Amino acid sequence: MKLIVAIVKPFRLDAVKGRLKELDVHGMTVTEAQGFGRQHGHTEVYRGAEYQVDFVPKIRIELAVDDSRVEEIVDAVVDAARTGSIGDGKIWVQPLDSLIRIRTGERGPDAL
Amino acid sequence: MQAINTTWVLVSAALVLFMTPGLALFYGGMVRSKNVLAVMMNNFVAMGVVSVLWALAACSLVFGHDLGHGLLGNLSLAGLGGLGHGLPGFGRSGASPLAIVTFQMMFAVITAALISGGTTDRIKFPAFVLFIACWLFLVYVPLAHWVFSPDGWLAHRGVLDFAGGTVVEINSGFSTLAIVLVLGRRRGWPSEGMAPHSVPLSLLGVGILWFGWFGFNAGSALGMNGVAVYAFINTALAAAAGLLGWLCFERVREDYPTTLGAASGAVAGMVAITPCAGFVTPMASLVIGVLAGVICAMAVRVKFRLRYDDSLDVLGVHGVGGLIGMVLLGLFATRSVNRAGANGLFTGGGFHLLSLEVMAAVVTVAFSFTVTWLIAKAIDLTVGLRVSPEDESRGLDLTQHAESAYSIGGMGRIGN
């Protein structure tokens, strides 16, 4: 099992969700996040005073998936989230030691 | 006729009272979300404290029989009694005396409330209450007697001030400068960003101020007459021109015309027209408004260079806007609008009116600043003006009032 974490632009969230549904992915967790990479924040001006906003709003998506499906899901997220400009985000994949479905107590891939 | 005049003055009084919650929204939007309620509360508490003190004694000290030399009224109207014989110095054909002093009560309320725009984010609530109580009697009352009572020494000399360019605007601006110099800067200012938390709230507030200002200026005619109509249209035009002036300045200077700039420009225009409203033509109002918009947009930038923390620019908008209005009244005033007025420099009156207006402005600056500084210093040395550094960091809403402006249960909606 793997945990896929994707940081994407907020306005691409619907596209990513739609593509994952097409791939029959059964669940995802989404959080509002802020950060910066190559895309830096922006400047706001109030009555002539400039305020630097360092962090850019992003969406963090987390997906627990079976090893066999990692590639196609990553490809789908990349395809749906990409706009081609800086700030499109990042995806990382990390091993997932164990997974438990709370309702039934199922463990491992059965809990996916 | 008295019935109609009284009706207009009472309607205007309600309009002016409504300006203070408008001001609360204007200010509330411009502070950080941890200090919204505190600054709004400073405005609301002024409606409580100042109204009560006005009725008990302040009204009488302003409009009672002059004690001598036009410096202060006596206590003949204390408790709003003794009004049956009319207000000293006012003719008998106008509105009911009780209506006039009720209308004037709202002026005292909003002038005290205006000062809270400088002291945001760091003043103790009880200290603010004590401050406005002392300031009402020691600063507002004498000035209002000098200018608004026909027996006052400035009014007696022929100084024109239609609705309070000195008493309300210059006074609030320079009183704010004095108290913020005693109070000190907000921790972290100006290196830390302290951006407004909700500009829409501020825009709504300015909409309410704009609406109420018609009562403030046109009501100051104290009757339903031609001068009131001039004051009304002049207020509308100066606000419009001020809005455009501030926006043009921003567009040229910083590329982006901002919504907060539009709102601030409208306020600057209305501040400057306040002393002029019933004395100038509509075309002069456009000039006065646009100059106020541009000059106030420049003035609010000065605090970053001089390092005084007038948080929401009471000095830059009300102090400077009031000065602009008084000076331009000396140029544009015309008896063709108001026979009780005078002609200015551009209207054949020579330098006489201009010199009077400048004198009144200088007297107001010196008096407001000095006495307010002394009051602020006295309160700071006794009960203390300022909250602890820890309370300032947690925010005044929690530490002064045990409330939060925004309690949002659960997470907001993600995506759409």
Contacts between the chains, C-beta under 8 A, distances in Angstrom:
chain1	res1	chain2	res2	distance
A	10	B	415	6.6
A	13	B	414	7.3
A	13	B	415	4.2
A	14	B	415	6.1
A	14	B	416	7.2
A	17	B	415	7.7
A	30	B	414	5.4
A	30	B	415	7.2
A	31	B	414	7.7
A	32	B	411	7.7
A	32	B	412	7.8
A	32	B	414	5.9
A	44	B	195	6.0
A	45	B	254	5.9
A	45	B	256	6.2
A	45	B	258	6.2
A	46	B	30	7.8
A	46	B	195	5.7
A	46	B	196	5.6
A	46	B	199	7.9
A	46	B	258	7.0
A	46	B	260	5.5
A	47	B	258	7.9
A	47	B	260	6.2
A	47	B	261	6.8
A	47	B	264	6.3
A	47	B	297	7.9
A	47	B	300	5.0
A	47	B	301	7.8
A	47	B	313	6.5
A	48	B	250	7.7
A	48	B	253	7.6
A	48	B	254	6.8
A	48	B	297	7.3
A	48	B	300	6.3
A	48	B	301	4.7
A	49	B	190	7.6
A	49	B	301	8.0
A	49	B	304	6.7
A	51	B	193	3.9
A	51	B	195	4.5
A	52	B	193	6.8
A	53	B	193	8.0
A	59	B	414	6.9
A	59	B	415	7.0
